Amino acid sequence: MSTRAQQVLVTVAAVVWVGGTLLGTGLVAGGGVETQGGGLFSDSATLIAPQGPAFSIWSVIYLGLAGYVVWQWLPAVAGSRWARATRVPAAAAIALNGIWLLVVFAGWVLVSVLVMLGIVVSLGLVLRATSGLPRQGVGADVWVSATFGLYLGWICVATCANIASWLVGLGVATDSALSTWVTVAVLAAVVVIATLLLRRTDQRLFQLGLAAAVVWGTAWVASGRLTGELRSEVVGVAAALTALLVAAAGVWALARSRPGVDGRSRTA
């Protein structure tokens, strides 16, 4: 695919993303994600749902995604390895975000899980595409590594919450003993997945963003279960422990990774 075709693809993806965001978040037509699917996406619908303030991370991620769309059009960046390696999977991750919001707005909870898994795969491809690349400059650091690291870390938590919402919609009791221990097991899986992903990249800002987002999300899960409407001390403590373990894994990964070096480093 030519550079111009890639640039257009990212821009079209951004249009889908913005349209889905305007509708799905209630900026157009009213409502919002937390009211869709019979309330299955509210912060008290499942034991692994992060407390409300956690979702403010989307503002940072959205700013980063908008910056990426503009950045990849810059003449100094257009043909760079970072831009060419990331445009296609990044476009998928951007478009699928808008599609997820549209699907949630329609109340299709199972489809929303499948779309979320598509986002995970797309972001994993961004991580793989950038691993081992020499540092290009501040632009790539911010608009690719930090942005998509945050996005991937948050989606690791959000996917678990999305699957839990679907299961509750099928009739699984929210506060049963089974739900409690399954949630604890899922949180343990989050630690394993986050640790593996941190080992799959040597880009420090990607690692930092990924770990920070997982810690942020699971810390708010802990807060929600210990102080929110849906209480569970077991899940609350498990979520807090998850946040601590992922933070430790992030520090370990940062200590082991090499700093990006590129004699042609640019500020774009």
Summary of the structure (lengths in Angstrom):
residues: 268
radius of gyration: 18.5
end to end distance: 22.7
largest distance: 57.6
contacts: 976
relative contact order: 0.15
helix: 74%
strand: 1%
